[in-house]
Amino acid sequence: METTELLKKIRHLEIRTKGLTKHIFSGEYHSAFKGRGMAFSEVRDYHFGDEVRTIDWNVTARFNEPFVKVFDEERELHVMLIIDVSGSEYIGTGERMKKDLALEIAAILSFSALSNNDKVGAIFVSDRVEKYIAPEKGRKHALVILRELIELVPKSKGTNLNEGLRFFRNTQKKRSIAFVISDFVDENNFMEGLRLSRKKHDMVALQLIDAVEREMPDLGIVQLENAETGERTWINSNSAEAKQIHRENYLKSDEKLTHEMIRSGIDFCSIETDEDIIKPLVKLFKNR
């Protein structure tokens, strides 16, 4: 992409998403993610009714009177965007592909974090970590994340979200909020990686879906190619039987994924390439 075209796209994205962030998401984001950590503030005299676990035993022993620790909410958060950049993200039958949807979601979350004075970083993952951007504050840093995502040419088309999740756990020592943006078309056991990450971090899974994955369009006899493996197969897309099998496979996979997310205590929502992303994100934030 030419530099002028790239800057124009980023600027358009910034104007659109910052407007949404300011008028819709600022309050929802703050309410959804505030108070996820507590920082030590001071000690004070023990008052009747204070929890025993808050007693500072060192200070109490020194002055021979009970003192308790006082904590304040940690206002600054670390937001990490773990974004799937594998071959299946190039699927799209409408005006945008899944990778375009991921870009717009990344922009909204980046500017939401920015408006809340939080740090934001990113991990782009295929079946390997393609790019890591450490969490920082500021508009310039948010624009760097978007530019890198637009310009990225992945080295691999495969998917292994566990590689990104493992890298995330190894690099982020402070408790973070991680948005995993993916279609979750991954033969590896990524749920185990999500569960391990959730032990320390706040995990949110955003599934990207295209209409063709749910309902097969009437295109006659067509050759389908797996975007990640390159494997090709012929199919009669007009066949009622083929449509039914396609629909049943989707519903079975979707039900299993939703069940696993809920059972693992991970906030989860699906967003389609041909729908307005505002409603599902607002609903997700409000449900928190």
Secondary structure, DSSP 4 states (H G I P E B T S, - for coil): --HHHHHHHHHHHHHHHHHHIIIIIHHHHHHHHTTSSEEEEEEEE--TT--GGGB-HHHHHHHTS-EEEEEEE----EEEEEEE-SGGGG--SSSS-HHHHHHHHHHHHHHHHHHTT-EEEEEEESSSEEEEEEEE-SHHHHHHHHHHHHH---S-----HHHHHHHHHHH--S--EEEEEE----SS-HHHHHHHHHTTSEEEEEEEE-HHHHS-----EEEEE-TTT--EEEEETT-HHHHHHHHHHHHHHHHHHHHHHHHTT-EEEEEETTS-SHHHHHHHHHH-
